[in-house]
Amino acid sequence: MRRTNSFEVVPQSEQADIVLRRLLDASASLWNQLTYDRRQRFFAGESVWDCDSYYDEYVDVLGSATTQRSPASTTPPGGRSSRQSRSPTGRSVRPAYWGNQADGRDLRTYIRNDAYTINWGERSRLEVPIGSQLKDEYGFGQFERHRVAVRGEPHWQGKQGRLHLTYDDVDETYCAHQPVTVTEAEEATPTGADVAALDIGANILVACTTTAGDQYWYSGQEPFRQFQETTERIADAKAKLPDGQQTSKRIQRLYRKRSRRRDHAVNALLRDLVERLHDDGVETIYHGDLTGVLGEYWSVEANLKAAYLLGTSTVPQPTRDRLRGVRHRRGINLRGVDLPDMSGVWRARADAPAS
């Protein structure tokens, strides 16, 4: 079983922050250059794997292990690119860029599973490799790695996988995601057999009720206010564009900021809710399918709030994906039900004999 530990990375000095930021920026630059080169080769009918000229350019910053094992520069068993993904229709999707130099790259990197260490304790810390150029500039020893403090606790123990380090430029925080291979015996399971149902509303962003009588609700007023405020700034910026111009770098930055802030709020909400439901012994979460529900029957504000949570105005796939990922770490089942059938679910549970 593959599970993921997520925790915050907290540089304790300006130098530690600069080194980490340069590491992530160089990794994003390597990804973008390789992605561009390979896309051009793909469209030209050439081999996408004949792109080995970037190692020398980045090894002095990233270090040998990270440069060699970059997800954009490796061929996994079977020869299929680790960067390839598939759409819901089954089609292959071309890899996207990690931002760009003009608007700002998406700061992230992957560290090989045997190239980093995490020491948990009173002063938890993460150690990652860096290149000789950074070592010389900032006074590191020849075999020394970059050490940064981490905040959090590992939920899973087992064989560690490749570490994913990211920087959120909205919250100005670093985050690490560590895949871990665990046995089925170690996997967390609910402590009871209760059921919960989720509902998405306008004033209460998410409401949840369980068969044990517990209720939780999360107000979306403040995050939605921020979302709407940014939307108005986007509209204002568009109104000032010259005739014939559709967008600008400022508008694109506002869109990214709005999306990242929304994603952060939704992820935090779902993590908190699933943790509570697990502690309450909930075994299954039912969620309503909003497809086709949004529209003329909801007010404009209600549609906007639902779109804020879902990331789209029609199908709540992004939220379902996030909920699926969070609940999977706690061993809770997830069931989608058409909204008219939700009451039937509760009647069936109510009529069921007590165990």
SULQUI-V811901 format. One record per backbone hydrogen bond with DSSP energy under -1.0 kcal/mol. NH is the residue of the N-H (numbers start at 0). CO is the residue of the C=O. If there is no record, write none. Layout:
NH/CO
NH/CO
//
This chain:
2/179
4/177
6/175
7/150
8/173
9/148
16/12
17/13
18/14
19/15
20/16
21/17
22/18
23/19
24/20
25/21
26/22
27/23
28/24
29/25
30/26
31/27
32/28
33/29
34/30
35/31
36/32
37/33
38/34
39/35
40/36
41/37
42/38
43/39
44/41
45/40
50/48
57/53
58/54
60/57
61/57
62/58
66/62
67/63
68/64
72/69
78/75
83/80
86/90
89/86
92/84
98/96
99/103
103/99
105/97
108/164
110/162
114/111
116/126
118/124
124/118
125/147
126/116
127/145
130/60
132/59
133/59
134/130
135/131
136/132
137/133
139/134
143/140
145/127
147/125
149/123
150/7
158/180
160/178
162/110
163/176
164/108
165/174
166/106
167/172
171/167
172/167
174/165
175/6
176/163
177/4
179/2
180/158
181/0
193/280
195/283
196/208
197/285
198/206
200/203
204/217
205/217
206/198
207/215
208/196
209/213
210/194
212/209
215/207
217/205
219/202
223/219
224/220
225/221
226/222
227/223
228/224
229/225
230/226
231/227
232/228
233/229
234/230
235/231
236/232
237/233
238/234
240/237
244/241
251/247
252/248
253/249
254/250
255/251
256/252
257/253
258/254
259/255
260/256
261/257
262/258
263/259
264/260
265/261
266/262
267/263
268/264
269/265
270/266
271/267
272/268
273/269
274/270
275/271
276/272
277/273
278/274
279/275
280/277
281/276
282/193
283/193
284/332
285/195
286/334
288/336
292/289
293/289
297/294
302/298
303/299
304/300
305/301
306/302
307/303
308/304
309/305
310/306
316/314
319/315
320/316
321/317
322/318
323/319
324/320
325/321
326/322
327/323
329/326
331/326
332/282
334/284
336/286
340/337
341/338
344/340
345/341
346/342
347/343
348/344
349/345
350/346
//
